[in-house]
Amino acid sequence: MPRRELITRLFQSIPTAERRSEGEEEIGVIRGIPIVFNSRTDLGWFDEEIDPHALDGADLSDVRLCLNHDTSYVYARSRRNNPRSTMRFDIQPDGMHIEADLAIGQSPRAADMYSAVEREDMTGMSFMFAVEDDEWTGLDTDHPYRRIKKISSVVEVSCVTFPAYEAASIEIDARCKE
């Protein structure tokens, strides 16, 4: 088999990102859970857990997707959770689920992040938020416990190398793997 034909077949067998009809822009779709409810985590000097109603009434009007909380570059964004935003979210019983469209054909950074998620080198998520109400117990012990009862706002979610909550996850949209 000629080398050119072999290379063509090889590249045809590699899964590619979902393509959208927005011109020639290549979009890679990722899905994740940056905020998990009722999942206790050890943050070093205390344990923390987020109440399932913590996001009720929270300001989620402008949430950005970043990498490792570096807000100097935004990969996707949800404005009032508009279906046309490059990131959309849904609050479910287990937490906040996101779906983000990464411009992998136009942005080397987005392509790098998509590739790291696709290879499962990066599997965690996290979020930047403001707490309105929390409850502490065991403050007189070596390892207290904090329950976040009310989050006032979420301004950013991130694909992260080291997630605070192991249950927080990110992956390639299944449609992109086909």
MDTraj code that builds the backbone (N, CA, C; nanometers):
import mdtraj as md
import numpy as np

residues = "MET PRO ARG ARG GLU LEU ILE THR ARG LEU PHE GLN SER ILE PRO THR ALA GLU ARG ARG SER GLU GLY GLU GLU GLU ILE GLY VAL ILE ARG GLY ILE PRO ILE VAL PHE ASN SER ARG THR ASP LEU GLY TRP PHE ASP GLU GLU ILE ASP PRO HIS ALA LEU ASP GLY ALA ASP LEU SER ASP VAL ARG LEU CYS LEU ASN HIS ASP THR SER TYR VAL TYR ALA ARG SER ARG ARG ASN ASN PRO ARG SER THR MET ARG PHE ASP ILE GLN PRO ASP GLY MET HIS ILE GLU ALA ASP LEU ALA ILE GLY GLN SER PRO ARG ALA ALA ASP MET TYR SER ALA VAL GLU ARG GLU ASP MET THR GLY MET SER PHE MET PHE ALA VAL GLU ASP ASP GLU TRP THR GLY LEU ASP THR ASP HIS PRO TYR ARG ARG ILE LYS LYS ILE SER SER VAL VAL GLU VAL SER CYS VAL THR PHE PRO ALA TYR GLU ALA ALA SER ILE GLU ILE ASP ALA ARG CYS LYS GLU".split()
xyz = np.array([
    [0.0850, -0.1170, 0.0000],
    [0.0000, 0.0000, 0.0000],
    [0.0899, 0.1238, 0.0000],
    [0.0622, 0.2178, -0.0900],
    [0.1422, 0.3407, -0.0945],
    [0.1318, 0.4170, 0.0374],
    [0.2392, 0.4857, 0.0717],
    [0.2472, 0.5584, 0.1991],
    [0.1351, 0.6611, 0.2142],
    [0.1065, 0.7364, 0.1084],
    [0.0021, 0.8393, 0.1130],
    [-0.1332, 0.7771, 0.1469],
    [-0.1664, 0.6639, 0.0861],
    [-0.2933, 0.5970, 0.1138],
    [-0.2971, 0.5467, 0.2582],
    [-0.1856, 0.4957, 0.3074],
    [-0.1765, 0.4481, 0.4447],
    [-0.2005, 0.5626, 0.5432],
    [-0.1377, 0.6766, 0.5193],
    [-0.1546, 0.7937, 0.6060],
    [-0.2991, 0.8421, 0.6011],
    [-0.3593, 0.8461, 0.4822],
    [-0.4989, 0.8883, 0.4687],
    [-0.5903, 0.7975, 0.5486],
    [-0.5719, 0.6664, 0.5369],
    [-0.6540, 0.5726, 0.6130],
    [-0.6333, 0.5889, 0.7634],
    [-0.5102, 0.6114, 0.8036],
    [-0.4806, 0.6301, 0.9449],
    [-0.5558, 0.7505, 1.0000],
    [-0.5495, 0.8636, 0.9293],
    [-0.6175, 0.9830, 0.9771],
    [-0.7691, 0.9694, 0.9720],
    [-0.8222, 0.8936, 0.8781],
    [-0.9665, 0.8719, 0.8724],
    [-1.0150, 0.7885, 0.9901],
    [-0.9272, 0.7082, 1.0493],
    [-0.9680, 0.6224, 1.1609],
    [-0.9625, 0.6937, 1.2955],
    [-0.9028, 0.8114, 1.3009],
    [-0.8930, 0.8864, 1.4261],
    [-1.0226, 0.9627, 1.4482],
    [-1.0830, 0.9481, 1.5685],
    [-1.2072, 1.0230, 1.5949],
    [-1.1810, 1.1725, 1.5894],
    [-1.2735, 1.2445, 1.5304],
    [-1.2603, 1.3895, 1.5222],
    [-1.3720, 1.4547, 1.6013],
    [-1.3532, 1.5800, 1.6292],
    [-1.4535, 1.6547, 1.7046],
    [-1.5781, 1.6744, 1.6202],
    [-1.6869, 1.6959, 1.6888],
    [-1.8121, 1.7241, 1.6200],
    [-1.7939, 1.8520, 1.5392],
    [-1.8442, 1.8529, 1.4183],
    [-1.8383, 1.9727, 1.3358],
    [-1.9755, 2.0378, 1.3362],
    [-1.9753, 2.1675, 1.3502],
    [-2.0993, 2.2437, 1.3468],
    [-2.1067, 2.3159, 1.2135],
    [-2.2234, 2.3642, 1.1778],
    [-2.2435, 2.4309, 1.0500],
    [-2.2110, 2.5799, 1.0563],
    [-2.1239, 2.6175, 1.1468],
    [-2.0851, 2.7581, 1.1608],
    [-1.9622, 2.7844, 1.0742],
    [-1.9826, 2.7861, 0.9440],
    [-1.8702, 2.8048, 0.8541],
    [-1.7814, 2.6823, 0.8577],
    [-1.6541, 2.7036, 0.8593],
    [-1.5574, 2.5945, 0.8616],
    [-1.4965, 2.5747, 0.9998],
    [-1.5540, 2.6375, 1.1009],
    [-1.4990, 2.6290, 1.2362],
    [-1.5157, 2.4880, 1.2923],
    [-1.4063, 2.4309, 1.3409],
    [-1.4104, 2.2989, 1.4014],
    [-1.4306, 2.3147, 1.5518],
    [-1.5351, 2.2495, 1.6031],
    [-1.5734, 2.2622, 1.7423],
    [-1.5557, 2.1283, 1.8120],
    [-1.4888, 2.1291, 1.9272],
    [-1.4801, 2.0117, 2.0125],
    [-1.5687, 2.0327, 2.1332],
    [-1.6574, 1.9386, 2.1596],
    [-1.7532, 1.9534, 2.2677],
    [-1.7076, 1.8717, 2.3887],
    [-1.7035, 1.9396, 2.5036],
    [-1.6711, 1.8705, 2.6281],
    [-1.7888, 1.8844, 2.7232],
    [-1.8037, 1.7851, 2.8107],
    [-1.9102, 1.7854, 2.9111],
    [-1.8482, 1.7565, 3.0461],
    [-1.9019, 1.8203, 3.1480],
    [-1.8452, 1.7966, 3.2794],
    [-1.9377, 1.8342, 3.3924],
    [-1.8901, 1.8035, 3.5124],
    [-1.9611, 1.8378, 3.6356],
    [-1.8621, 1.9116, 3.7256],
    [-1.8626, 2.0453, 3.7211],
    [-1.7694, 2.1209, 3.8040],
    [-1.8123, 2.1338, 3.9501],
    [-1.9435, 2.1269, 3.9767],
    [-1.9952, 2.1412, 4.1126],
    [-2.0736, 2.0153, 4.1459],
    [-2.0321, 1.9458, 4.2506],
    [-2.1002, 1.8226, 4.2914],
    [-2.1636, 1.8431, 4.4284],
    [-2.2835, 1.7912, 4.4436],
    [-2.3569, 1.8025, 4.5693],
    [-2.3390, 1.6754, 4.6527],
    [-2.3457, 1.6934, 4.7834],
    [-2.3396, 1.5810, 4.8781],
    [-2.2193, 1.4901, 4.8545],
    [-2.1076, 1.5491, 4.8198],
    [-1.9841, 1.4744, 4.7987],
    [-1.8777, 1.5342, 4.8902],
    [-1.8487, 1.4654, 4.9963],
    [-1.7549, 1.5171, 5.0964],
    [-1.6118, 1.5061, 5.0435],
    [-1.5355, 1.6139, 5.0647],
    [-1.3966, 1.6141, 5.0204],
    [-1.3068, 1.6665, 5.1316],
    [-1.1864, 1.6186, 5.1343],
    [-1.0863, 1.6612, 5.2330],
    [-1.0014, 1.7709, 5.1693],
    [-1.0127, 1.8920, 5.2218],
    [-0.9384, 2.0063, 5.1683],
    [-0.8121, 2.0374, 5.2490],
    [-0.7641, 1.9398, 5.3219],
    [-0.6412, 1.9596, 5.3982],
    [-0.6692, 1.9765, 5.5450],
    [-0.7042, 2.0959, 5.5849],
    [-0.7287, 2.1191, 5.7276],
    [-0.8763, 2.1089, 5.7645],
    [-0.9649, 2.0856, 5.6647],
    [-1.1061, 2.0635, 5.6933],
    [-1.1700, 1.9862, 5.5772],
    [-1.2861, 1.9246, 5.6065],
    [-1.3674, 1.8595, 5.5042],
    [-1.4758, 1.9566, 5.4606],
    [-1.5215, 1.9401, 5.3367],
    [-1.6238, 2.0288, 5.2834],
    [-1.7239, 1.9484, 5.2015],
    [-1.8474, 1.9984, 5.1993],
    [-1.9543, 1.9366, 5.1224],
    [-2.0500, 2.0470, 5.0780],
    [-2.1079, 2.0300, 4.9602],
    [-2.1989, 2.1315, 4.9067],
    [-2.3418, 2.0783, 4.9114],
    [-2.4294, 2.1565, 4.9714],
    [-2.5700, 2.1217, 4.9829],
    [-2.6354, 2.1208, 4.8447],
    [-2.7293, 2.0290, 4.8191],
    [-2.7959, 2.0236, 4.6889],
    [-2.8770, 2.1481, 4.6540],
    [-2.9066, 2.2322, 4.7518],
    [-2.9820, 2.3551, 4.7242],
    [-2.8920, 2.4790, 4.7279],
    [-2.7623, 2.4590, 4.7325],
    [-2.6684, 2.5713, 4.7432],
    [-2.6750, 2.6665, 4.6246],
    [-2.7118, 2.6169, 4.5076],
    [-2.7178, 2.7032, 4.3889],
    [-2.8551, 2.7663, 4.3667],
    [-2.9521, 2.7311, 4.4495],
    [-3.0854, 2.7916, 4.4368],
    [-3.0737, 2.9428, 4.4510],
    [-3.1099, 3.0154, 4.3480],
    [-3.1049, 3.1610, 4.3513],
    [-2.9673, 3.2214, 4.3311],
    [-2.8659, 3.1393, 4.3048],
    [-2.7302, 3.1914, 4.2834],
    [-2.7230, 3.2691, 4.1522],
    [-2.6331, 3.3669, 4.1479],
    [-2.6098, 3.4425, 4.0257],
    [-2.5218, 3.3574, 3.9330],
    [-2.5835, 3.3049, 3.8286],
    [-2.5141, 3.2235, 3.7283],
    [-2.5260, 3.2903, 3.5918],
    [-2.5384, 3.4230, 3.5924],
    [-2.5681, 3.4972, 3.4700],
    [-2.4507, 3.5092, 3.3738],
    [-2.3281, 3.4934, 3.4230],
    [-2.2114, 3.5075, 3.3357],
    [-2.0999, 3.4186, 3.3899],
    [-2.0946, 3.2957, 3.3405],
    [-1.9981, 3.1973, 3.3893],
    [-1.9016, 3.1634, 3.2768],
    [-1.7735, 3.1682, 3.3076],
    [-1.6698, 3.1414, 3.2082],
    [-1.6056, 3.0048, 3.2320],
    [-1.5539, 2.9440, 3.1238],
    [-1.4776, 2.8201, 3.1327],
    [-1.3303, 2.8535, 3.1134],
    [-1.2481, 2.8149, 3.2115],
    [-1.1048, 2.8417, 3.2070],
    [-1.0264, 2.7117, 3.2274],
    [-0.8976, 2.7242, 3.2319],
    [-0.8084, 2.6121, 3.2564],
    [-0.7308, 2.6412, 3.3839],
    [-0.7439, 2.5538, 3.4834],
    [-0.6741, 2.5687, 3.6115],
    [-0.6946, 2.7075, 3.6745],
    [-0.8151, 2.7597, 3.6627],
    [-0.8551, 2.8882, 3.7222],
    [-0.7759, 3.0078, 3.6699],
    [-0.7128, 2.9933, 3.5542],
    [-0.6411, 3.1058, 3.4940],
    [-0.7425, 3.1869, 3.4131],
    [-0.7888, 3.2956, 3.4705],
    [-0.8934, 3.3760, 3.4077],
    [-0.8412, 3.4701, 3.2992],
    [-0.7140, 3.4614, 3.2674],
    [-0.6609, 3.5468, 3.1614],
    [-0.6973, 3.4956, 3.0222],
    [-0.7493, 3.3731, 3.0144],
    [-0.7942, 3.3192, 2.8863],
    [-0.9244, 3.2427, 2.9089],
    [-1.0267, 3.2745, 2.8304],
    [-1.1576, 3.2110, 2.8436],
    [-1.1797, 3.1197, 2.7230],
    [-1.2134, 2.9944, 2.7496],
    [-1.2331, 2.8939, 2.6454],
    [-1.3778, 2.8859, 2.5986],
    [-1.4712, 2.9159, 2.6875],
    [-1.6147, 2.9173, 2.6550],
    [-1.6840, 3.0026, 2.7606],
    [-1.8110, 3.0373, 2.7330],
    [-1.8799, 3.1268, 2.8251],
    [-2.0301, 3.1056, 2.8183],
    [-2.0935, 3.1137, 2.9330],
    [-2.2386, 3.1065, 2.9411],
    [-2.2907, 3.2415, 2.9864],
    [-2.3670, 3.3037, 2.9005],
    [-2.4315, 3.4309, 2.9348],
    [-2.5801, 3.4049, 2.9543],
    [-2.6229, 3.4121, 3.0796],
    [-2.7620, 3.3850, 3.1164],
    [-2.8068, 3.2479, 3.0678],
    [-2.7132, 3.1549, 3.0555],
    [-2.7390, 3.0167, 3.0135],
    [-2.8179, 3.0114, 2.8831],
    [-2.7885, 3.1047, 2.7952],
    [-2.8508, 3.1133, 2.6648],
    [-2.8100, 2.9918, 2.5809],
    [-2.9032, 2.9249, 2.5144],
    [-2.8687, 2.8080, 2.4331],
    [-2.7653, 2.8376, 2.3242],
    [-2.7499, 2.9640, 2.2856],
    [-2.6524, 3.0008, 2.1829],
    [-2.5152, 3.0343, 2.2417],
    [-2.5041, 3.0341, 2.3741],
    [-2.3735, 3.0580, 2.4375],
    [-2.2800, 2.9435, 2.4033],
    [-2.1506, 2.9661, 2.4163],
    [-2.0528, 2.8604, 2.3885],
    [-2.0420, 2.7617, 2.5038],
    [-2.1068, 2.7924, 2.6169],
    [-2.1180, 2.6973, 2.7269],
    [-2.2598, 2.7060, 2.7822],
    [-2.3155, 2.5880, 2.8096],
    [-2.4471, 2.5789, 2.8685],
    [-2.4380, 2.4932, 2.9928],
    [-2.5296, 2.5141, 3.0881],
    [-2.5273, 2.4321, 3.2090],
    [-2.6674, 2.3935, 3.2502],
    [-2.6734, 2.2917, 3.3345],
    [-2.7988, 2.2417, 3.3869],
    [-2.7735, 2.1985, 3.5308],
    [-2.8579, 2.2425, 3.6218],
    [-2.8463, 2.2012, 3.7612],
    [-2.9284, 2.0732, 3.7772],
    [-2.8624, 1.9647, 3.8145],
    [-2.9262, 1.8349, 3.8321],
    [-2.9123, 1.7925, 3.9783],
    [-2.9786, 1.6849, 4.0202],
    [-2.9717, 1.6442, 4.1612],
    [-2.8302, 1.6182, 4.2137],
    [-2.7359, 1.5815, 4.1250],
    [-2.6000, 1.5534, 4.1705],
    [-2.5052, 1.6720, 4.1558],
    [-2.5482, 1.7802, 4.0888],
    [-2.4607, 1.8968, 4.0739],
    [-2.4869, 1.9753, 3.9469],
    [-2.3949, 2.0671, 3.9176],
    [-2.4031, 2.1481, 3.7956],
    [-2.3321, 2.0737, 3.6824],
    [-2.4045, 2.0506, 3.5738],
    [-2.3484, 1.9864, 3.4553],
    [-2.3271, 2.0936, 3.3494],
    [-2.2140, 2.0886, 3.2816],
    [-2.1866, 2.1855, 3.1752],
    [-2.1617, 2.1130, 3.0436],
    [-2.1838, 2.1859, 2.9347],
    [-2.1453, 2.1418, 2.8010],
    [-2.0831, 2.2643, 2.7355],
    [-1.9619, 2.2492, 2.6841],
    [-1.8911, 2.3632, 2.6262],
    [-1.8414, 2.3307, 2.4861],
    [-1.8511, 2.4312, 2.3991],
    [-1.8020, 2.4209, 2.2622],
    [-1.6654, 2.4884, 2.2561],
    [-1.5623, 2.4108, 2.2284],
    [-1.4274, 2.4654, 2.2190],
    [-1.3901, 2.4848, 2.0725],
    [-1.3416, 2.6020, 2.0396],
    [-1.3025, 2.6348, 1.9022],
    [-1.1655, 2.5739, 1.8724],
    [-1.1613, 2.4412, 1.8611],
    [-1.0326, 2.3721, 1.8473],
    [-0.9670, 2.3949, 1.7119],
    [-1.0450, 2.4344, 1.6116],
    [-0.9889, 2.4624, 1.4802],
    [-0.9281, 2.6007, 1.4694],
    [-0.9620, 2.6895, 1.5618],
    [-0.9128, 2.8273, 1.5560],
    [-0.8203, 2.8633, 1.6710],
    [-0.8246, 2.7870, 1.7786],
    [-0.7468, 2.8215, 1.8966],
    [-0.6562, 2.7062, 1.9388],
    [-0.5250, 2.7234, 1.9257],
    [-0.4336, 2.6182, 1.9711],
    [-0.4509, 2.5869, 2.1197],
    [-0.4836, 2.6877, 2.2003],
    [-0.5056, 2.6633, 2.3434],
    [-0.6268, 2.5732, 2.3648],
    [-0.7355, 2.6031, 2.2935],
    [-0.8557, 2.5205, 2.3054],
    [-0.8277, 2.3792, 2.2556],
    [-0.7515, 2.3671, 2.1480],
    [-0.7159, 2.2348, 2.0957],
    [-0.6316, 2.1580, 2.1965],
    [-0.5399, 2.2275, 2.2640],
    [-0.4571, 2.1621, 2.3666],
    [-0.5427, 2.1128, 2.4830],
    [-0.6364, 2.1969, 2.5294],
    [-0.7214, 2.1555, 2.6407],
    [-0.8104, 2.0389, 2.5980],
    [-0.8691, 2.0478, 2.4800],
    [-0.9536, 1.9404, 2.4292],
    [-0.8738, 1.8101, 2.4207],
    [-0.7531, 1.8184, 2.3701],
    [-0.6679, 1.7002, 2.3572],
    [-0.6362, 1.6388, 2.4937],
    [-0.6064, 1.7229, 2.5935],
    [-0.5762, 1.6727, 2.7287],
    [-0.6976, 1.6027, 2.7886],
    [-0.8162, 1.6549, 2.7628],
    [-0.9385, 1.5912, 2.8117],
    [-0.9635, 1.4619, 2.7339],
    [-0.9458, 1.4676, 2.6035],
    [-0.9678, 1.3496, 2.5194],
    [-0.8748, 1.2336, 2.5590],
    [-0.7501, 1.2643, 2.5883],
    [-0.6526, 1.1614, 2.6286],
    [-0.6694, 1.1199, 2.7743],
    [-0.7600, 1.1885, 2.8454],
    [-0.7850, 1.1670, 2.9879],
    [-0.6621, 1.2000, 3.0730],
    [-0.5795, 1.2920, 3.0224],
    [-0.4708, 1.3471, 3.1032],
    [-0.5288, 1.4457, 3.2039],
    [-0.6401, 1.5076, 3.1667],
    [-0.7107, 1.6013, 3.2543],
    [-0.8530, 1.5490, 3.2683],
    [-0.8925, 1.5164, 3.3912],
    [-1.0247, 1.4568, 3.4129],
    [-1.1072, 1.5305, 3.5183],
    [-1.0516, 1.6338, 3.5805],
    [-1.1199, 1.7014, 3.6897],
    [-1.1707, 1.8389, 3.6536],
    [-1.2609, 1.8886, 3.7379],
    [-1.3130, 2.0246, 3.7243],
    [-1.3180, 2.0903, 3.8610],
    [-1.3316, 2.2223, 3.8583],
    [-1.3434, 2.3013, 3.9800],
    [-1.4232, 2.4262, 3.9454],
    [-1.4437, 2.5136, 4.0441],
    [-1.5207, 2.6342, 4.0181],
    [-1.4779, 2.7458, 4.1128],
    [-1.5007, 2.8696, 4.0690],
    [-1.4729, 2.9887, 4.1477],
    [-1.6076, 3.0478, 4.1887],
    [-1.6252, 3.0706, 4.3192],
    [-1.7571, 3.1056, 4.3687],
    [-1.7482, 3.1928, 4.4924],
    [-1.8620, 3.2490, 4.5294],
    [-1.8747, 3.3262, 4.6534],
    [-1.9786, 3.2571, 4.7407],
    [-1.9441, 3.2385, 4.8676],
    [-2.0331, 3.1717, 4.9626],
    [-2.1186, 3.2756, 5.0338],
    [-2.2476, 3.2498, 5.0376],
    [-2.3403, 3.3359, 5.1108],
    [-2.3710, 3.2794, 5.2495],
    [-2.3779, 3.1454, 5.2591],
    [-2.4107, 3.0837, 5.3868],
    [-2.3439, 2.9472, 5.3960],
    [-2.2779, 2.9241, 5.5087],
    [-2.2177, 2.7933, 5.5334],
    [-2.2331, 2.7584, 5.6802],
    [-2.2089, 2.6330, 5.7105],
    [-2.2227, 2.5857, 5.8476],
    [-2.0982, 2.5035, 5.8817],
    [-2.0344, 2.5397, 5.9930],
    [-1.9147, 2.4707, 6.0387],
    [-1.9476, 2.3861, 6.1616],
    [-1.8922, 2.2663, 6.1639],
    [-1.9005, 2.1827, 6.2838],
    [-1.7612, 2.1306, 6.3133],
    [-1.7386, 2.0938, 6.4377],
    [-1.6090, 2.0377, 6.4764],
    [-1.4951, 2.1377, 6.4761],
    [-1.5259, 2.2647, 6.4963],
    [-1.4197, 2.3660, 6.4973],
    [-1.3219, 2.3455, 6.6134],
    [-1.3629, 2.2694, 6.7122],
    [-1.2752, 2.2412, 6.8254],
    [-1.1921, 2.1140, 6.8033],
    [-1.1988, 2.0573, 6.6819],
    [-1.1220, 1.9360, 6.6489],
    [-1.0065, 1.9701, 6.5556],
    [-0.9258, 1.8706, 6.5262],
    [-0.8139, 1.8894, 6.4326],
    [-0.8596, 1.8950, 6.2868],
    [-0.9826, 1.8507, 6.2604],
    [-1.0304, 1.8449, 6.1226],
    [-1.1799, 1.8805, 6.1175],
    [-1.2130, 2.0111, 6.1164],
    [-1.3537, 2.0516, 6.1133],
    [-1.4214, 2.0186, 5.9800],
    [-1.5510, 2.0408, 5.9777],
    [-1.6347, 2.0109, 5.8613],
    [-1.7137, 2.1368, 5.8250],
    [-1.7169, 2.1657, 5.6938],
    [-1.7912, 2.2811, 5.6434],
    [-1.8939, 2.2339, 5.5416],
    [-2.0179, 2.2764, 5.5621],
    [-2.1226, 2.2487, 5.4647],
    [-2.1623, 2.3816, 5.4021],
    [-2.1436, 2.3910, 5.2709],
    [-2.1825, 2.5119, 5.1990],
    [-2.3318, 2.5024, 5.1712],
    [-2.4059, 2.5914, 5.2340],
    [-2.5514, 2.5878, 5.2236],
    [-2.6047, 2.6783, 5.1130],
    [-2.5327, 2.7882, 5.0852],
    [-2.5801, 2.8846, 4.9851],
    [-2.4617, 2.9483, 4.9147],
    [-2.4595, 2.9363, 4.7837],
    [-2.3592, 3.0018, 4.6999],
    [-2.4262, 3.1234, 4.6379],
    [-2.3636, 3.2403, 4.6528],
    [-2.4270, 3.3606, 4.5979],
    [-2.3970, 3.3780, 4.4493],
    [-2.2788, 3.3362, 4.4043],
    [-2.2463, 3.3490, 4.2615],
    [-2.1374, 3.2499, 4.2218],
    [-2.1426, 3.2115, 4.0947],
    [-2.0371, 3.1316, 4.0316],
    [-1.9913, 3.2133, 3.9124],
    [-1.8631, 3.2455, 3.9077],
    [-1.8126, 3.3292, 3.7993],
    [-1.7270, 3.2517, 3.7001],
    [-1.6826, 3.1324, 3.7419],
    [-1.5909, 3.0595, 3.6552],
    [-1.5933, 2.9118, 3.6930],
    [-1.5825, 2.8250, 3.5910],
    [-1.5588, 2.6825, 3.6107],
    [-1.4323, 2.6498, 3.5324],
    [-1.3588, 2.5507, 3.5793],
    [-1.2310, 2.5189, 3.5154],
    [-1.2099, 2.3703, 3.4974],
    [-1.1463, 2.3355, 3.3883],
    [-1.0850, 2.2044, 3.3757],
    [-0.9573, 2.2163, 3.4581],
    [-0.9349, 2.1222, 3.5491],
    [-0.8201, 2.1355, 3.6385],
    [-0.7379, 2.0073, 3.6447],
    [-0.6126, 2.0264, 3.6774],
    [-0.5205, 1.9148, 3.6951],
    [-0.5465, 1.8436, 3.8267],
    [-0.5726, 1.9210, 3.9316],
    [-0.5952, 1.8656, 4.0651],
    [-0.7278, 1.9162, 4.1207],
    [-0.8372, 1.8424, 4.0993],
    [-0.9670, 1.8883, 4.1487],
    [-0.9782, 1.8745, 4.3003],
    [-1.0468, 1.9691, 4.3622],
    [-1.0723, 1.9612, 4.5060],
    [-1.1727, 1.8509, 4.5351],
    [-1.2673, 1.8334, 4.4468],
    [-1.3680, 1.7289, 4.4596],
    [-1.3389, 1.6214, 4.3554],
    [-1.3069, 1.5018, 4.4004],
    [-1.2759, 1.3926, 4.3078],
    [-1.3946, 1.3577, 4.2189],
    [-1.5171, 1.3811, 4.2664],
    [-1.6360, 1.3493, 4.1876],
    [-1.6595, 1.4495, 4.0747],
    [-1.5941, 1.5651, 4.0788],
    [-1.6059, 1.6630, 3.9707],
    [-1.5265, 1.6097, 3.8516],
    [-1.5879, 1.6121, 3.7316],
    [-1.5243, 1.5458, 3.6191],
    [-1.5464, 1.6200, 3.4888],
    [-1.4630, 1.5867, 3.3898],
    [-1.4747, 1.6434, 3.2548],
    [-1.4415, 1.5335, 3.1561],
    [-1.5102, 1.5362, 3.0416],
    [-1.4839, 1.4365, 2.9372],
    [-1.5263, 1.4916, 2.8033],
    [-1.4860, 1.4214, 2.6995],
    [-1.5260, 1.4559, 2.5645],
    [-1.6711, 1.4110, 2.5457],
    [-1.7497, 1.4934, 2.4777],
    [-1.8867, 1.4562, 2.4471],
    [-1.8842, 1.3251, 2.3668],
    [-1.9687, 1.2319, 2.4012],
    [-1.9721, 1.1005, 2.3366],
    [-1.9897, 1.1104, 2.1856],
    [-2.0596, 1.2132, 2.1383],
    [-2.0789, 1.2286, 1.9943],
    [-1.9477, 1.2557, 1.9229],
    [-1.8489, 1.3089, 1.9942],
    [-1.7192, 1.3383, 1.9338],
    [-1.6315, 1.2144, 1.9253],
    [-1.6653, 1.1110, 1.9984],
    [-1.5842, 0.9892, 1.9993],
    [-1.6217, 0.8933, 1.8874],
    [-1.7378, 0.9153, 1.8276],
    [-1.7866, 0.8229, 1.7241],
    [-1.7076, 0.8331, 1.5968],
])
top = md.Topology()
chain = top.add_chain()
for i, resn in enumerate(residues, 1):
    res = top.add_residue(resn, chain, resSeq=i)
    for name in ("N", "CA", "C"):
        top.add_atom(name, md.element.get_by_symbol(name[0]), res)
traj = md.Trajectory(xyz[None], top)
